[in-house]
Amino acid sequence: MKIGILTYHHVINEGAVLQAISLSQAVKRIYPEAEVEIIDYRPKSVEKAYFYRAIKPEYLLSVPHTLSRYVRFRKFINSSLMLSKLSLVTNDYKKTVKFIKEMNYDLIIVGSDEVWKIDRTNNMREFPNIYWLEDKEISSKRISFAASGNRTQYKRLTLSETDFINKAISKYERISVRDKHTYDMLSYVRDEKIKDLKIIPDPTFMLDIEDVQVKKKLMRYGINCDERQSIAIMVQDSTLNRELCIQLKKKYHVVGMSFYSKNAHVNLCSILDPMEWASALKYFKACITDRFHGTIFCLKNRTPFVSIDSDHDYSGYESKVNSLLKSFNCLEYYVKAYQKKVCVKQVEKIMNDCITNINWEQIDVLLNSNNECCKSFLFDSVKNF
C-alpha cells in the first residue's frame, strides 16, 4: 500500500514541520509494510513569501537571524522528513492535480494544520486549491487527519465556494478535524450530515521528543539548563514582544525563540532546528507564547506557560489555543489579547501562578489520552485499505 500525506510541511514554522513529522512517523509505525511519504508539493507563492520574509524582516538588523533560520529550516525539511522522491513547486492547479494523480497513491491523508483555511486577504494559497482533493481525476482514497479551517469566515462563503467544499468532502472515506470551528464550518456548508465527523487532537501529541543533545548548544548561549532560570519569549507581535522582554529582564534571563526579539538577552530563532526547538523547552523556567504548537510543546515538556491570543479574527469565535487549553483545564493560563491591551505585569503574574500551581499529573493523563485518540483514529481509518 502506498500512502501519501498532503499537508503544510515546507514552511518556516516549527509546529507545521513537527506535525508533518509526527503524522508520517505514526502512520509508518502503525503500518510498517506500507510505503509512506509526505507529498512534496509546495505552492510557489508560499515559497516566495517565506523567502522574502527572511530577507526583508521587520527589523533590518535581524536579517542575519531570519536568513539563517530560513536556511536551517530548509536543510532540516529536506533531510529529516519522509518526502516523496518527486517534488513540485507551482501555483498551477491542473499541474498539481496531474502530479498527485501520477503518484498513484492508494490512500491520501490530508492534514493536519490549516489546510482547509480559506482566507481572501492572503494570496499565498488561493481557493480552490489542491488541499481539498476535490478533483475527480485523483482516484486515491481520501481521509483527513485533524484538518483545520481555522479563522475561515465560513458564513460569508459564496454558493460556488460551498458547492466546491461539498463536492470535495463527499469524496472522503473518513473526516476528522482539529477544532470546533472547522467542525462547525463543515456542518454549516454540508448539504447533509457528515457521517462520523470527528474532532481529534493535533498529531504532535503522538510525537516522541527526541534527545537531540540540545543542552550543550543552549549552554553555549548562556542558558543555565540545570537550574532552569531562563524565560522563553515566543511572541510574533513586535510591540508585545518588546514589552514582555523589558518587563521580564528585570528579574530573569530572557530568550527569544521562533521570532527575533531585539530586547531579549539572547536569540535562538536562528539557532535551533524544529526538533531541537521541541526538545529545548524543557530547560526553561517558563515560556510565554502566542503559538498553538508552542503551547502543546510546553505541555509535553512540563514547562510552565502563558498562552496569548492577539489575532482579532478570533473575536467572533473560539480560537484553537482556547479550545486546546479548555480541553486541558488550563484556561487560567490563557490571555485574550485581542479584547484589550495586554498588561505585561499581569502576564508575569499568570506565569508565576502557572509555575506554582499547574497540575502536571493531570496534564500527563490528558497528553496520553490525546496520543491514544490520534493513534486509534489512524488505525481504524487505514486498516481497511
C-alpha positions in Angstrom: 0.0 0.0 0.0 1.3 3.5 -0.9 0.2 6.3 1.4 0.7 10.0 0.7 0.3 12.8 3.2 -0.7 16.2 1.9 0.0 18.9 4.4 1.9 22.1 5.1 5.3 20.6 5.6 7.6 23.1 3.9 7.0 26.4 5.8 9.3 28.2 8.2 7.3 27.3 11.3 8.3 24.7 13.9 4.8 23.5 14.5 4.0 22.9 10.9 7.1 20.9 10.3 6.7 18.8 13.5 3.1 18.0 12.8 4.2 16.6 9.4 6.9 14.5 11.0 4.5 13.3 13.7 1.8 12.1 11.3 4.2 10.4 8.9 6.1 8.6 11.6 2.9 7.5 13.3 1.4 6.1 10.1 4.7 4.2 9.4 4.8 2.8 12.9 1.2 1.5 12.6 1.6 0.3 9.1 5.3 -0.7 8.7 4.7 -2.6 5.5 3.2 0.5 3.7 5.2 2.9 1.6 4.6 6.2 3.5 5.7 9.6 2.2 4.8 13.3 2.5 3.8 14.6 -0.9 6.4 17.2 -1.7 4.1 19.8 -3.2 4.9 23.4 -2.4 2.9 26.4 -3.7 5.2 28.8 -5.5 3.6 31.8 -3.8 4.2 30.4 -0.4 7.9 29.6 -1.2 8.4 33.2 -2.4 6.6 34.7 0.6 8.7 32.9 3.2 11.9 33.7 1.3 11.0 37.4 1.3 10.2 37.3 5.0 13.7 36.0 5.6 15.5 38.7 3.6 13.2 41.6 4.4 12.1 41.3 8.0 10.5 44.0 10.2 13.9 44.8 11.7 16.8 45.1 9.2 19.3 44.2 11.9 17.6 40.9 12.3 18.4 39.8 8.7 21.3 37.5 9.7 18.9 35.8 12.1 15.9 35.4 9.8 18.1 34.3 6.8 20.0 31.8 8.9 16.7 30.5 10.3 15.4 30.1 6.7 18.4 28.1 5.6 18.4 25.9 8.8 14.7 25.0 8.2 15.2 24.3 4.6 18.1 21.8 5.4 16.1 20.2 8.1 13.0 19.8 6.0 14.8 18.3 3.0 16.9 15.9 5.2 14.6 14.8 8.0 11.1 14.5 6.5 9.8 11.4 4.6 9.5 13.4 1.4 8.3 11.9 -1.9 11.1 11.4 -4.4 9.4 13.7 -6.8 8.6 17.3 -5.9 6.6 20.1 -7.5 6.7 23.9 -6.9 3.8 25.7 -8.7 0.6 27.7 -8.3 -0.9 25.8 -11.3 -3.9 23.8 -10.0 -4.1 21.5 -13.0 -0.4 20.7 -12.9 -0.7 19.8 -9.2 -3.7 17.5 -9.9 -1.6 15.8 -12.6 1.4 15.5 -10.3 -0.6 13.8 -7.5 -2.6 11.6 -9.8 0.6 10.2 -11.4 2.0 9.3 -7.9 -0.6 6.5 -7.8 -1.4 6.6 -4.1 -3.8 4.0 -2.7 -4.6 6.5 0.1 -4.0 10.2 0.7 -4.2 11.6 4.2 -4.9 15.4 4.2 -3.7 17.2 7.2 -3.1 18.3 9.7 -2.6 22.1 10.1 -4.7 24.8 8.5 -5.0 23.0 5.1 -8.7 23.9 4.9 -8.4 27.5 5.8 -10.0 30.0 3.3 -8.5 33.5 3.6 -9.4 36.0 0.9 -6.9 38.5 2.4 -4.0 36.2 1.9 -3.0 35.2 -1.6 -0.4 32.7 -0.6 -2.8 29.8 -1.1 -5.8 30.7 -3.3 -9.1 28.9 -3.0 -10.0 26.5 -4.6 -6.7 24.6 -4.0 -5.4 21.1 -4.0 -5.6 20.6 -0.3 -9.3 19.8 -0.6 -8.6 17.0 -3.1 -11.9 17.8 -4.9 -10.7 16.8 -8.4 -12.2 13.5 -9.6 -9.1 12.7 -11.7 -7.4 11.8 -8.5 -8.7 8.2 -7.8 -6.9 7.7 -4.5 -9.0 7.0 -1.3 -9.0 10.0 1.0 -9.2 10.7 4.7 -8.5 13.9 6.6 -6.5 13.9 9.8 -7.0 16.9 12.1 -7.5 19.2 9.2 -8.3 22.8 10.2 -10.1 25.7 8.6 -9.1 28.0 11.5 -10.3 31.6 11.2 -12.3 30.9 8.0 -15.3 33.2 7.9 -17.5 30.4 6.6 -20.8 32.2 6.8 -19.5 34.6 4.2 -18.6 31.9 1.6 -20.3 32.1 -1.8 -22.6 29.4 -3.2 -19.9 28.3 -5.6 -17.4 28.0 -2.7 -19.7 25.9 -0.5 -20.5 23.8 -3.6 -16.8 23.1 -4.1 -16.4 22.1 -0.4 -19.5 19.8 -0.6 -18.1 18.1 -3.6 -14.7 17.7 -2.0 -15.7 16.3 1.3 -18.2 13.9 -0.3 -15.2 12.1 -1.7 -13.6 11.3 1.7 -13.8 7.9 3.4 -13.4 9.5 6.9 -13.2 13.1 8.0 -11.5 14.4 11.2 -10.9 18.0 12.1 -8.7 19.6 14.7 -11.0 22.2 16.2 -14.7 23.0 16.8 -14.6 25.9 14.4 -13.7 23.6 11.5 -16.4 21.1 12.7 -18.9 23.9 12.7 -17.7 25.1 9.2 -18.2 21.7 7.6 -21.5 21.1 9.3 -22.7 24.6 8.1 -21.8 24.2 4.4 -22.6 20.5 4.0 -25.9 19.6 2.3 -26.4 16.6 4.6 -24.9 15.5 7.9 -21.4 14.2 7.6 -21.2 10.7 8.8 -18.8 10.1 11.6 -17.3 13.6 11.6 -14.8 13.8 14.5 -12.7 16.3 16.3 -9.3 14.8 17.1 -6.1 16.2 18.6 -3.1 17.6 16.7 -0.7 14.8 15.6 2.1 16.3 17.5 0.6 14.6 20.6 1.9 11.4 19.1 5.5 12.7 18.7 8.2 11.3 20.9 10.5 14.2 21.6 14.0 13.0 20.5 17.1 13.5 22.7 19.0 15.7 20.2 21.7 16.9 22.6 20.4 20.4 22.6 21.6 21.1 26.1 25.2 21.8 25.2 24.0 24.3 22.5 21.8 26.1 24.9 24.6 26.4 27.5 26.9 28.0 24.9 24.3 30.8 24.7 24.3 31.4 28.4 21.2 29.3 29.3 21.5 27.5 32.7 19.8 24.3 31.8 20.2 22.7 35.2 18.6 25.4 37.2 16.0 26.4 34.6 16.1 30.2 35.2 15.5 31.4 31.7 12.2 32.6 30.3 11.4 31.9 26.6 9.5 34.6 24.7 7.8 33.2 21.6 5.5 36.1 20.5 5.2 37.4 17.0 3.7 40.8 17.7 6.8 43.0 17.9 5.3 45.6 20.4 4.1 42.9 22.8 7.4 41.0 22.4 9.4 44.2 23.3 7.2 45.0 26.3 7.4 41.4 27.7 11.2 41.3 27.3 11.7 44.7 29.0 9.4 43.7 31.9 10.8 40.2 32.4 14.5 41.2 32.0 14.2 42.9 35.4 14.2 39.5 37.1 15.0 36.8 34.6 17.3 35.8 31.8 15.1 36.3 28.7 15.5 34.3 25.5 13.8 34.9 22.1 12.5 31.8 20.3 10.8 31.4 16.9 10.8 35.1 16.4 13.6 37.6 16.6 13.4 39.5 19.9 15.7 42.5 19.8 15.1 43.2 23.5 15.9 39.7 24.7 19.3 38.8 26.3 19.8 36.2 23.6 18.0 35.0 20.5 17.7 31.4 19.5 15.3 31.8 16.5 18.1 31.0 14.0 20.0 28.5 16.2 17.6 25.6 16.6 16.0 23.3 14.1 12.4 22.2 14.8 13.3 19.1 16.7 15.9 21.0 18.8 13.2 23.6 19.5 10.8 20.9 20.7 13.4 19.5 23.0 14.8 22.8 24.3 11.6 23.9 26.0 12.2 21.5 28.9 15.2 23.6 30.0 13.2 26.8 30.6 11.6 28.1 33.8 8.6 29.2 31.7 7.5 30.2 28.2 5.2 33.0 27.0 3.9 32.2 23.6 1.2 33.1 21.1 1.8 29.8 19.2 -0.6 26.8 19.2 2.3 24.3 18.9 4.4 26.4 21.4 1.6 25.7 23.9 1.5 22.0 23.0 5.2 21.5 23.5 5.2 23.4 26.8 2.6 20.8 27.9 4.6 17.9 26.6 7.8 19.3 28.3 6.2 20.2 31.6 7.2 23.8 31.0 5.0 26.4 32.7 3.5 28.8 30.2 1.2 31.7 29.3 -0.6 31.4 26.0 -1.7 34.7 24.3 -4.2 35.1 21.5 -3.7 38.5 19.8 -5.4 38.0 16.5 -8.6 40.0 16.1 -10.0 37.3 13.8 -10.7 35.3 17.0 -13.1 37.9 18.4 -16.1 36.1 17.0 -15.4 32.5 17.9 -13.3 30.1 20.0 -9.7 30.1 18.9 -7.6 26.9 18.5 -5.5 27.8 21.6 -8.6 28.5 23.6 -10.0 25.1 22.6 -6.8 23.4 23.4 -6.4 24.9 26.9 -10.1 24.3 27.7 -9.6 20.6 27.0 -6.6 20.6 29.4 -8.4 22.6 32.1 -5.8 25.3 31.8 -7.7 28.4 30.8 -6.3 30.3 33.7 -3.0 30.5 31.8 -4.7 32.0 28.7 -4.8 35.6 27.7 -7.2 37.1 25.1 -5.1 40.0 23.9 -7.5 40.9 21.1 -10.1 42.1 23.6 -7.9 44.7 25.3 -4.3 45.8 25.6 -2.2 43.2 27.4 -0.8 44.2 30.8 2.6 42.6 30.9 2.7 42.7 34.7 -0.5 40.6 34.6 1.1 38.2 32.2 4.0 37.8 34.6 1.6 37.2 37.4 -0.1 34.5 35.4 3.2 32.9 34.5 4.2 32.8 38.2 0.9 31.2 39.1 1.4 28.5 36.4 4.9 27.8 37.8 3.5 27.3 41.3 0.1 25.7 40.7 -0.2 23.8 37.4 -1.2 20.2 37.9 1.3 18.2 35.8 -0.1 14.8 36.8 -3.4 15.8 35.3 -1.7 17.2 32.2 0.2 13.9 31.7 -3.1 11.9 31.8 -4.6 14.2 29.1 -1.5 14.0 27.0 -1.6 10.3 27.0 -5.3 10.4 26.2 -4.7 12.7 23.2 -1.9 10.4 22.0 -4.2 7.3 22.1 -7.0 9.2 20.4 -4.8 10.1 17.4 -3.4 6.6 17.1 -6.9 5.0 17.3 -8.3 7.2 14.6 -5.3 6.4 12.3 -5.6 2.6 12.9 -9.3 2.5 12.4 -9.2 4.7 9.3 -6.4 2.9 7.4 -6.9 -0.8 8.4 -9.4 -1.5 5.7 -7.4 -0.2 2.8 
